[in-house]
């Protein structure tokens, strides 16, 4: 069974600081996604990582994928208050011809001014 | 507006009742996915349809069912509702059954069972 774990679950950080959110998954997968969710809102797609060593950056967020370690990271550089949200990783896997997409537990980020 | 439309936005109903949640995918998308988000269970995959056919099933209860119609909109039917079914139900869509670009999520339906 595919399991996806994120850590930390909660993260409170000061503006201007750097931090990394980790996403571990239990079986092989060919793609990994990062999403952002604001409280009471829908999920917004941030990154799609399709291969080992993939790195993508958008503003203060950078995501990377190591398929051999079954690990993805979301690095936050010089955090600002607007980044406060819950971040989810999701892993996709094909099983018996069907395609399953499992979300991690989420990391609730609070950036303090 | 993401292009994925879910109705209603809020629903309050009593235990034992039946409700139908509706989702219209983004224009051109053939796949529809349903997710349940609750505080204790996180984001749980329920079911996926692709071009009218069921493609994948997740942790969907037998009391729940879904379908995708020829116009590609989808409905999630929840019956014999229990208090624990209270959650945010999201619909997402993608152009294929393997999305290279992630899914586009709707704004969700908040279901409260009293």
Interface residues (C-beta under 8 A of the other chain):
Chain A: X31 X33 X35 X41 X42 X43 X44 X45 X47 X48 X50 X88 X92 X94 X98 X99 X100 X101 X102 X103 X104 X105 X106
Chain B: X2 X33 X35 X42 X43 X44 X45 X48 X55 X56 X58 X90 X92 X97 X98 X99 X100 X101 X102 X103 X104 X105 X106 X107 X108
